[in-house]
Amino acid sequence: MGKVIKHKGHEIEVTENMPEGYVDDSELWENGTLGRSAEHAKPAPKEVEEAIDNALNLAPITIRLQKELVADLKKIAAKEGLGYQAYVRQILTKHVAATK
């Protein structure tokens, strides 16, 4: 077992085979301890958003849904490991494919 150090306010194990100064905090990023707060987020530049939309052939839309429906979609999406917009896109894609 390696020594335990404090890194970004969390205890991290540093093993002997890690390069000097290297701290493996990947688990903190994977489990959401790091990276899911406002301090780690910033909006993508408009050009980047447009490039992503174009690469994925996405068209931004606006739709009004009942607040309770949106809340339910967000809960279900979280259980599926998705954001709610991606989840709604998945539902719509499956429905259209099934009814074509």
Secondary structure by P-SEA (a helix, b strand, c coil): ccbbbbcccbbbbbccccccccccaaaaaaaccccccccccccccaaaaaaaaaaabbbbbbbbccaaaaaaaaaaaaaacccaaaaaaaaaaaaaaacc
